[in-house]
Amino acid sequence: MEDLNSFSRRDFLRGVGALSAAGLTLWAGGCESCKRQIQQRPTRRNIANLPANDPVIQAYKDAVAAMKALPASDGRNWTKQAEIHQNKCVHSNWWFLPWHRAYLFYFERICRQLSGYNDFALPYWNWTSSPSIPAPFWGAGNPLLNTTRTATQASVANSSMVGSATITNILNQTNFFLFASDQATTQQEFAGYGMLEGTPHNYIHGFVGGDMGAFMSPLDPVFWCHHNMIDCLWVDWNINRGNPNTNDPNWANFQFADFVDETGAPVTVQAIITVLYPIFSYQFEACGPTTLTAKISDRVQLEKFLREGAPAKLEFVKRFELRQSLTAELQKPASGSIKIEPEAFRSVLESAGKDKAVLTVDEVDVPEKQDVFVRVFINKPDASSQTSLDDPHYAGSFAFFCCPSESSMKGHEGMAATGRPKAGYLVDLTPTLQKLNQGGSLSGGQLDVTLVPVPFDERPPTTQRLTIGRLEVGVARF
Ligand SMILES: [Cu+2]
């Protein structure tokens, strides 16, 4: 703390980690210039709000061109940056959000350094309000173009995956694991997709396609703006809506030793540090379907809330499973019936009840081409891709995002023989079960789960069938 007053902006940004480790609260210190720097921290803006000649867009182009021109021996080299993701990326577990936040944090600093534009803040692609790949990513000779994309400038992302209603539903989740993906013990374990990762995140990767559809996705400049939107939604959930992250020390203390800073030097980031970036290092132009400001307005209190988190658990007091291999085809959805004890769901069905019903669609063989997504219906065996999403039986959707090749997946746990994971996807059934109960169409000792594969958009999909190994519905007590 003693040298806070002499911090330059860069030192300050670099020092977030050290400050945190010392357990200090910046606001309580006497560093007026630090406070000014924090208040004036760069704003990450919606790329749709930037004119084509905006210096942020120009700086992004300059930075990408400069990174592509660096030798492969330099960790800031464009392909080297993408290889960090290929080799060390975190998916389908609770470090998904902090890992990608740190990855973007250092990428943004590299862009600042290499573009020479000191006010550079990475823009985000808000696919909820702008469901097509934005104009700055197109045009021959543009460093932001990636010619491997399968989406065109006219392709429109499916609103059931990225639209306001879906995103609002995800942001309304108060459970950390359902929102942010499931608990794991190793960095690259596929533990289970939460709703933010499994739905809009995965979907956009496959929707853009080409490099974006696999783990070298950061080769497409749109990757960084896509993940920036994910980061912004985490801020919305965590800071604006005031939902705590987990306080599990295994989550908070985990170290990511994967990144390089703007000089190309390796850096190690502790997961808990990343929760402070949005209050110290950058801020966002509002990206959620509802414009909100921080729930805790007092800065000291907000910092405390972020540092401390809260206990989070996704423990099932009752679970019912169907262990049976199901095959869902494009024109032929799969249905499975899970035998349940209706009594166990009583507290889920009470609107003020504390319990939730969570479906795990488990041991799904990720298809080789991830060009379909899956809609989940309850007690509607005749559901199809034409069934309205306003149908009360509709419970949610998930998409796939995976892997380049077997060899690059060696660090990941939970692989199938295909080299792709057998992943699990979490879907909160509570609102659907409550609706069905009110309508009198929930009765008896079973729940029918229907899984409907749907093509990404008008492009004809390669994937014809999906196999699912297990369905489980659990009653979770929060
Ligand atoms: Cu991603």
Residues whose N, C-alpha, C, O or C-beta is under 5 A from the ligand:
A	BS01	CU	none
